[in-house]
């Protein structure tokens, strides 16, 4: 989904409540937590080379521990 949907917290929480997996774009001014440090998504983009055009940040909800697991950047 594009960044409008990716920035709609109510929609994303509804997906999570239904147990759905999803991939969404986010705006560069949104906070992400990476290696236990909160930062803007644009800070991750700044580390990319011009030839790098895609960045996928993935995180999964751990139902047993009721928390998000570490972010995965393939």
HELIX and SHEET records of a PDB file:
HELIX    1   1 UNK A    3  UNK A    6  1                                   4    
HELIX    2   2 UNK A    9  UNK A   17  1                                   9    
HELIX    3   3 UNK A   41  UNK A   45  1                                   5    
SHEET    1   A 2 UNK A  31  UNK A  34  0                                        
SHEET    2   A 2 UNK A  37  UNK A  40 -1                                        
SHEET    1   B 2 UNK A  61  UNK A  62  0                                        
SHEET    2   B 2 UNK A  67  UNK A  68 -1                                        
END                                                                             
